[in-house]
């Protein structure tokens, strides 16, 4: 039976955290543990999620968790996976849970080494598109045009001048057993990808868009709405890579205007019609590349 919001267990393995209201990362953590269960060991780097869940004496994860140094998530996952193997523990899920900066920038080398070794773990990157825990500095996954404290928008500056790195394609290039993109706004898609990853041996990586009301400048009640707009405008896609094949889970024939997405976030309020044109051109190029993996450009 497919996993869905309607048939999740009542047991809560993540609650009592101190994250901001509407935090996308907290939503991902709660849903992940609903699927993966209490036989899970988590590695958390320095990040929003470690800061709001491990404030002694209160611990928000009701499973084993370890906070590692910022760049070491992949290396610690390898150690945990090796320890489980040495002890003959076959029913334990080793889970890494890191933000975008701790994944695509400072933690990329360790993650690359871990997946290259073929260690058995699940790695979730909850992507809130900046270093939110330390004050909203840009990361390699900050989108073009976004305001952050290190990509200001005063004096007609555009904000972030580079487009996001593509973690999905980076992991595909490692030829790992499974990687996928997901969104907190499409929970059933996320849940089923987690359930699939749990059953696959070897390294699995999920890149999940997790809107951040604080850093993005939107109301906490808008997290899911904005996540849906990211997909419907084509600025975020839902896809999987498994057994050397790419599957697109949502393949819109027509995109909503990107302005619909940007207008709801303060970090983009400075953008112009010319910026929207540049962003739409880049979006169309990214989709062309993605569809080419299917063997067709349509």
N, C-alpha and C positions, 0 to 999 in steps of 0.2 A: 504494500500500500504506500502511495506517495505521502511524503511528509507535508503537512500544512499547518497553518496557524490553528486550525480547528481540532487537530488531533495531537497536539503537543502535550507532554506530561505536565501535571500540575506542579511537580517538584521544582522549586526555585533553587538554583545553585549560584546565583549572582543577584544580590540585592543589598540595600542599605548603603549604596555608594554615595559619594559626594560630587558626582559630576554635575555639570550645568544642566538645567532643564532642557529637554529636547536634544540631548547629546546623542549623535548618531553612533559614536563608538560604544556607548553603553548599551544601545539597542543591539548592536552586533554581538557583544559579549553575552548578553542574556539569551539571545536566540541560539548562539553557538552551543552553549552548555545545555540547553534544552535538548539538542540533538545528540551531542557527544556524551553526555551523562557524567555521573560522579566518578567514573574510572578515568579521569582526565588529569594530566599534570601540565600546568601552564608555565611558560616562560614569558615574562614581561620585561621589556627594557625600560629605561627611564622614559616616561611618557605621561600623557594625560591619564591614561587608564591605570597606570601603576600609582600615580599620585592620589587619585580619588578612591582607590580601593584598598590601599595598604597603610592606612593611618593608624598606627598602634594606639590603643589595643583593639581597634575595630578592623576586621578583615571582611571584605565584601564577597570574596570568592569562597565558596564552601567546597572547594577542591584544592589539592596541593598546588601552590603557586610559588614561583621564585622570581624575584626582581633582579635582572642582570644589569651589567653595565650597558651603556647606550648602544655600542656597536656589536654586542656579542650575542644577540638573540640566536642567530643561526648556529654558532659554535656551541652554545648551551643546549640547544635542541639536539645536536649530534650527541652530546654527552648523555643526555636523558635517554635518547633512543638506544644508545649502546648499553646503558645500565639496565633498561627494561629487557633487552635481548639477553644480557648476561644472566639475569635472574629468571629468565623464562617467562616473563610476563607478556602474554599475548593478547590480553584484553584491556590494555591501557592505551589511551590516546595521548600522544605527546603533542602539545599545542603551543605554537608561538603566536603571540598577539601583540602586534606592534603598529605604531603609527606610520605615516608616510615618510617623515624625516628619518626615523629609525629603520626604515626598510630600504628606501630608494637611494638614500645618501649614505649616512654613516654606517648603516648595517648591511649594505648591499654585498660587500666582499664576503662577510660571514655567511650570508644567505646563499650566495653563489657557491661557496665551498661546500655547504651542507647539502644542497640539492645535487651537486656534482658527485658527492660521495654516495648518494642514493639512500640516505638515512630515512627511516620511516617516521614521518611526522606530518602534521598539518600546520601551515603557516598562514595566518590571517593578517593582512595589512588593512587596517581600518583607515581609510584615506580621508582626512579632513583638510587636506590641501595646504597645510602650513605647519610649522612648529608651534602648535597652540599652547602647549604646556609652559613654554618659556616666553610667551608674549606675542605670538602671531608673527613669526619670521618666515620668510619664503623657504620652500623646500623644492626639491626636484619634481614634485608633483603639484606645485602651485600653478594654476592655469594662467594663460596669457591674459594680461590686462588687470589682474587682481591687485588690489591694494593690500599690502602687508606693512609692518613696521620697517622692513628692509627694502621694500619696493614702494616708496611713497608716490602719491599722485599730485602733489602740489606743483605749481609752475608748469602746468600742462603735461606733466609726465604721465605716461600710460599705465604705470604700475609695473607688474611683472612683464618682462619683455620676451620671455621664452615660453614655449609650449611644454606641456607635461611630458616627462619621460613615459615610455610605454612599458610598464611592468609586465603586462600580459605577454607581450612579444619577447621581452628579456627572458622570462621563464620558459616560453616555448623554445627559445634558442638553446636552452639546456636539455631539451628533449626529456623533460620529466614526465612521470605517468599521468599527472593531471594538474591543470591550472584553470582558473576561471575568474571572470569578473562578476560582481554582484552589486546589489544596492539595498540599503535598509528600506527603501521605498517599495521593493518587490520582495517581501519576506518569504513567500512560498518558493520562489526561485532560489533564494539564498539557502533556505532550509534543505531543499533537495540536493543542492550542490554540497552542502556540508555532510549530508547523509551518504552521498556517493563517495566523497573524499574519505570518510571514515572506513569504508570497506576496501579501499585501494591500498596496496602495499607500496611503500616508497614515499618520496617527498611530494606533497600536494600544496599548492599555493593559491589562496583566494584573495583577490584584490577587490575590496568592498568600499564603495563610496559611502561616506558617513558625514553628512552635513553637520556643520558646527555653528549653532546660533551665535555664539560669542565672536568667533573669528570671521564669519561670513556676513554678519549683520542682518539677521532675520529673526523673527519671533520664534520662540521655542515650539509653538504649535505648528510651525510651517515646515518642520524637518522633512516629513514624508512628502508633502506637496512639492517642495523644491527638488527632492530626490527624483520624483516622477518627471518633473519638467526637464531635468538633466537628460533623462533617457528619451523623452519625447522630442526634444530638440536635437538629439543625436550627439550631444556633448559627452554622453556616457553610454557605453553599450554593454549589453549582457551577452557573454559568450563563454565557451568552454573549449579547452584543448585536451583531447584524450586519445590515446593510441595513434598519435600522429595526425589526428583529424580535428579540424575546427568546426564548431557548431555555433551559429548565431541564435541566441534564444529569443531576442526581439529584433526584428528586421523591418523597421518602418519604411513604407513606400514613400512617405512624405513626412518631412520634419516640420515641427512647429518653429516659428521664428525664434532665434536665439535670444532676442530681446525679451521674450516672455520669461526666460530663465534669469537673465541678468538683472532685470528691473526690480526683482524682489530681494536683492542683496545689496547692502550698503557698500561692500567692497568693490562693486562694479559701477557705482553710480556716476562715475566720471566718463564712462565709455561713450564714444560717438558712433554715428552711423558707419563711418569708415572703419572703426574698430570691429563693429559687428560683421562687416563685409570680410575683413581679414580672418576673423574667427570662423565664419561659415566656410570660407575657402579651405581653411585647414581641416575643419570637420569633414568636408567632402573628400579631401585627400585621404584622411584616416579611414574613412568608410570604404573607399576604393581599395585600399591596401587590405583591409579586413575581408572584404568580399572576394578578393583575389585568392585568399587562402581556401575558398570553397571551389576554386577552379572556374569561377565565372565572375564577370564584372557587370553586375546588374543590380 
